[in-house]
């Protein structure tokens, strides 16, 4: 899935550190607390792993492919089976090279009547080219995208299943929207030698943010899930998230520590990432963070060794990582009872 490059913004980091120091007491007063005890149902890593596998069984879900269309239909049906109201936002978008992309953002709403909403999102398309593979012969091979795409959707599906089973234990005033962004991973490949614009990534979220699926749509906050099933993943505090939504970052990381997943969510900052949360923050005006791994010592990529390679497959998915992220999100959602 992603993307572009990882950039360390020293100036932004310095600004964020100063801002955090200057406003820490005020933010703590205004931010609803996350329960200091574990709340909500148990997230099933086995179920999430199965959802990940089922997406991969379609093959690479690259834009305009049969596998893409069939997997989209499957995602819609799964959310509907858990009582969600589903909207398909179809649009024809333009890729970096002028290719017409038949895009479909899939939005599933839990309690669509609730006015207070929380947004969970992930992209569901696959990278068409393994352009970061160590073997140049694979650079034009589609990626199966077990981690970089399927893992985020899998976590959301498991949460939707649990919400459907545990409706009454979630704050009655809260609704949850699951948005599966399309056309995230059609960004300019590394081997392309012609100049392109700067917005070739995250095309589906750009479209959604500019054409919200519901007029006047707002959410308290959003959480983007990107590559949340990889082996050895650690989720650092991402720079764009810290700039636009530091209180949401704090809330999520506190929830992870409460659930016993501090080792997966270190209190350290990583880089600033170009990803689907950018348009959500900048265009839709919804404070949104990115849960995305950072591998500071990985030679192949700061996103991990399988990023945009043919090795992004189920053999490199770790159920423990899925569990850490999924249980953390359950803690966040069910802590909305605490105001």
C-alpha positions in Angstrom: 0.0 0.0 0.0 1.7 3.0 0.6 3.5 4.7 -0.7 5.7 7.1 -1.0 8.6 7.8 0.9 9.1 8.3 4.6 10.2 11.8 5.4 11.6 13.0 8.8 10.5 16.5 9.3 12.9 18.0 11.9 11.2 21.4 11.9 7.8 19.9 12.3 9.0 17.6 15.0 10.4 20.5 16.9 7.2 22.4 16.5 5.2 19.5 17.8 7.4 19.1 20.8 7.0 22.7 21.7 3.3 22.6 21.2 2.9 19.5 23.3 4.9 21.0 26.1 2.9 24.3 26.0 -0.5 22.7 25.8 -0.2 19.4 27.7 -2.2 20.5 30.7 -4.9 22.1 28.7 -5.2 19.1 26.3 -5.5 16.6 29.2 -8.4 18.6 30.6 -10.3 18.7 27.3 -9.6 15.2 26.1 -12.1 12.5 27.2 -10.1 9.9 29.2 -9.6 6.3 28.1 -10.6 3.8 30.7 -7.7 2.6 32.8 -9.2 -0.8 32.8 -9.9 -3.0 29.8 -13.3 -2.5 28.3 -15.3 -4.0 25.4 -15.3 -7.5 23.8 -12.2 -9.5 23.0 -10.9 -8.9 19.5 -10.3 -12.2 17.7 -7.0 -12.3 15.9 -8.0 -15.6 14.3 -11.1 -14.0 12.8 -9.1 -11.0 11.5 -6.5 -13.3 10.1 -9.2 -15.2 8.2 -10.6 -12.0 6.8 -7.1 -11.1 5.6 -6.7 -14.5 3.9 -10.1 -14.3 2.3 -9.2 -11.0 0.6 -5.9 -12.5 -0.6 -7.7 -15.5 -2.0 -9.1 -13.2 -4.7 -5.5 -12.5 -5.9 -4.1 -9.0 -6.2 -7.0 -6.5 -6.0 -5.5 -4.1 -8.5 -7.5 -1.3 -10.1 -9.8 -2.3 -13.0 -9.2 -6.1 -12.4 -11.8 -8.8 -12.0 -10.3 -9.7 -8.6 -10.8 -6.0 -7.5 -14.5 -6.1 -8.5 -15.1 -9.5 -6.8 -13.3 -8.5 -3.6 -15.3 -5.3 -3.4 -18.5 -7.2 -3.7 -17.3 -9.5 -0.9 -16.4 -6.6 1.4 -19.9 -5.1 0.9 -21.6 -8.4 1.6 -19.5 -9.0 4.8 -20.3 -5.6 6.3 -24.0 -6.0 5.4 -24.0 -9.4 7.1 -23.0 -7.6 10.3 -25.9 -5.3 10.1 -24.1 -2.3 8.6 -25.7 0.1 6.2 -23.4 0.1 3.1 -22.8 2.9 0.6 -20.7 2.4 -2.5 -19.1 5.6 -3.8 -18.1 4.8 -7.4 -16.1 7.2 -9.5 -13.7 7.2 -12.4 -10.4 8.6 -11.3 -7.2 9.4 -13.2 -3.9 7.6 -12.5 -0.4 9.1 -12.6 -0.1 8.0 -16.3 -3.6 9.0 -17.4 -5.1 5.6 -16.8 -8.9 5.7 -16.0 -9.4 3.9 -12.7 -12.8 2.5 -11.9 -12.8 3.3 -8.2 -15.2 2.3 -5.4 -15.0 3.7 -1.9 -17.0 1.4 0.4 -18.6 3.0 3.4 -20.3 0.9 6.1 -22.2 2.6 8.8 -23.0 1.2 12.3 -25.9 3.0 13.8 -26.3 5.4 10.8 -28.9 7.4 12.7 -26.4 8.5 15.4 -25.2 12.1 15.1 -21.9 11.5 17.0 -19.6 9.4 14.8 -16.2 7.9 14.8 -14.4 7.1 11.5 -12.3 4.0 11.0 -10.6 3.7 7.6 -8.2 1.7 5.5 -7.5 1.2 1.8 -8.5 -2.0 0.1 -6.8 -1.9 -3.3 -3.4 -3.7 -4.1 -0.2 -2.2 -5.4 0.0 -3.1 -9.1 3.7 -3.3 -9.1 6.3 -4.7 -6.7 8.5 -1.8 -7.4 10.5 -2.0 -4.2 11.3 -5.7 -4.6 15.0 -6.6 -4.3 14.7 -8.5 -7.6 14.3 -6.2 -10.5 12.5 -8.9 -12.4 9.5 -8.5 -10.0 9.1 -4.7 -10.4 6.1 -5.1 -12.7 4.5 -7.9 -10.7 1.3 -7.1 -8.8 1.5 -7.3 -5.0 -0.8 -9.7 -3.2 -1.1 -7.1 -0.5 -1.8 -9.2 2.6 -0.4 -6.4 4.9 -0.5 -3.4 2.6 -4.3 -3.3 2.2 -6.0 -6.5 3.4 -4.9 -6.2 7.0 -6.6 -2.9 7.7 -9.9 -4.0 6.1 -9.6 -7.3 8.1 -9.3 -5.4 11.4 -12.3 -3.3 10.5 -14.4 -6.3 9.6 -13.7 -8.0 12.9 -14.6 -4.8 14.7 -17.9 -4.6 12.7 -18.6 -8.2 13.7 -18.0 -7.4 17.4 -20.1 -4.2 17.3 -23.0 -6.2 15.8 -22.7 -8.7 18.7 -22.1 -6.1 21.5 -24.4 -3.3 20.4 -25.8 -2.4 23.8 -22.4 -2.1 25.6 -21.2 0.8 23.3 -22.3 4.4 24.1 -25.7 4.7 22.6 -25.0 8.1 21.2 -22.0 6.9 19.1 -22.1 5.6 15.6 -19.1 4.2 13.7 -18.3 4.5 10.0 -15.9 2.1 8.3 -14.5 3.6 5.1 -12.6 1.3 2.7 -10.7 3.7 0.4 -9.9 2.6 -3.1 -7.1 3.7 -5.5 -4.6 4.5 -2.7 -1.8 2.4 -4.1 -1.7 3.6 -7.7 1.0 6.1 -6.9 3.8 6.7 -9.3 6.1 3.6 -9.4 9.8 4.0 -8.7 10.7 2.8 -12.2 8.6 5.4 -14.0 10.9 8.0 -15.6 8.5 10.8 -16.5 7.5 13.7 -14.3 4.1 13.4 -12.5 2.1 15.5 -10.1 2.5 15.3 -6.3 -1.0 13.8 -5.7 -0.8 10.5 -7.5 -1.3 8.5 -4.2 -4.5 8.2 -2.1 -6.8 9.0 -5.0 -9.8 7.4 -3.4 -9.5 9.3 -0.1 -9.0 12.5 -2.1 -12.2 11.9 -3.9 -14.1 11.0 -0.7 -12.9 14.0 1.2 -14.0 16.3 -1.6 -17.3 14.5 -2.2 -18.4 13.2 1.2 -20.8 10.3 1.0 -23.3 12.2 3.1 -23.8 16.0 2.9 -22.3 17.7 5.9 -20.7 14.5 7.2 -18.6 15.0 10.3 -16.9 12.7 12.8 -15.4 13.3 16.2 -12.1 11.9 14.8 -10.8 9.3 12.4 -8.3 6.5 12.6 -6.5 5.2 9.5 -5.2 1.6 9.6 -2.3 0.9 7.2 -0.2 -2.2 7.2 -1.4 -3.3 10.6 -0.6 -7.0 10.4 3.1 -7.3 9.6 5.7 -9.3 11.4 7.8 -7.2 13.8 5.6 -4.1 13.4 5.9 -1.2 15.8 3.6 1.8 15.5 5.4 5.0 16.2 3.5 8.4 16.5 3.3 9.5 12.9 4.2 13.2 12.1 1.1 14.3 10.2 -1.1 12.7 12.8 0.7 14.6 15.5 0.3 17.9 13.6 -3.4 17.6 13.0 -4.7 15.3 15.8 -2.3 15.0 18.7 -5.1 14.4 21.2 -6.4 11.5 19.1 -2.8 10.0 19.0 -2.6 10.3 22.8 -6.0 8.6 23.2 -5.1 5.7 21.0 -1.6 5.2 22.4 -3.0 5.3 26.0 -5.6 2.7 25.0 -2.8 0.5 23.6 -0.8 0.7 26.9 -3.9 0.0 28.9 -4.5 -3.2 26.9 -0.9 -4.3 27.4 0.4 -3.5 24.0 2.9 -0.8 24.9 5.6 -2.7 23.0 3.6 -2.4 19.8 2.9 1.3 20.4 6.1 3.0 21.7 5.9 6.6 22.9 8.2 7.7 20.2 7.7 9.7 17.0 8.4 8.3 13.5 8.2 10.2 10.3 5.5 12.1 8.5 3.7 10.0 5.9 1.7 10.8 2.7 -1.3 8.6 3.2 -5.1 8.6 3.2 -5.4 10.5 6.4 -4.0 13.6 4.6 -7.2 14.4 2.7 -9.3 13.5 5.7 -7.6 16.1 7.7 -6.9 18.8 5.1 -10.1 18.6 3.0 -12.8 16.9 5.0 -11.6 18.7 8.2 -11.8 15.6 10.4 -8.9 15.1 12.8 -7.5 11.8 11.7 -4.4 9.8 12.7 -2.5 7.0 10.9 -1.6 3.8 12.6 1.2 2.7 10.4 4.4 0.8 11.1 7.9 2.3 11.2 11.0 0.1 11.0 13.9 2.5 11.7 16.6 -0.2 11.2 15.1 -2.0 8.2 17.5 -1.8 5.2 14.7 -2.5 2.6 12.2 0.1 3.7 11.2 2.1 6.7 7.8 0.4 6.1 9.3 -3.0 6.6 11.0 -5.6 4.5 7.8 -6.7 2.5 6.6 -3.3 1.5 5.8 -3.2 -2.2 7.5 -6.6 -2.8 6.2 -10.0 -3.8 6.7 -11.1 -0.2 3.7 -9.1 1.1 1.8 -12.3 1.5 0.0 -14.3 4.3 3.2 -15.9 5.3 4.4 -12.5 6.6 1.2 -11.7 8.5 1.4 -11.9 12.3 -1.9 -12.6 14.2 -0.3 -10.9 17.3 0.0 -7.6 15.4 -3.6 -7.8 14.3 -4.6 -8.5 17.9 -2.6 -5.5 19.3 -4.2 -3.1 16.8 -7.7 -4.5 17.0 -7.9 -4.7 20.8 -6.6 -1.1 21.0 -9.3 0.1 18.8 -12.0 -1.8 20.7 -10.6 -0.1 23.9 -10.9 3.3 22.2 -14.4 2.8 20.9 -15.8 1.3 24.1 -14.1 4.0 26.2 -16.4 6.5 24.6 -18.7 5.8 27.5 -16.3 7.8 29.6 -16.9 11.5 29.1 
